[in-house]
Amino acid sequence: MRCHICGRKGAIFLPYLGKWLCEKHFLRMVRKRFGSNLRRFFKKGEALSLPKGKTLPEVVLRKLMEGKPFRFSRGRKVKADYLEKIANDILLSLFEGKFPKVILKDKPLYNFRYEELKFFADLLGLKYKESYVRNELVEEVVKYKPGALFSLVGWFG
Ligand SMILES: [Zn+2]
């Protein structure tokens, strides 16, 4: 139950890595993962429109965007969709017999789990509205194979 990087008290368990992280290294992991998504999806100085809502993913998205090198005015729409939400959308399409069309390059939170966004927001004392999209199949899959959602989103994204 110790942080696998520094050995201090673990604060959150990441099942898909089988590892614990302390608060400091969790925050660092979030910022690093988000930063690398930004570099892949957006150009420096690009005009972006952020969602204005109060749901958890939206609040976290705006927080993580603070101080980033973009113009936050009328521009490409950035979406606050997170891992389980995208996985849910994919599964719904599949059940309807449609091939899922997933665009990841407007979703810099695509590889974050809801629980991670929540832990991040709570550590920083952000205020938000819960907005978890519950899908029993998604939850079952995650229970037995924590990394599966990343693969699912990776196949279609
Ligand atoms: Zn640590």
Boltz pocket constraint, residues with backbone or C-beta under 6 A from the ligand:
constraints:
  - pocket:
      binder: B
      contacts: [[A, 3], [A, 4], [A, 5], [A, 6], [A, 7], [A, 8], [A, 21], [A, 22], [A, 23], [A, 24], [A, 25]]
      max_distance: 6.0
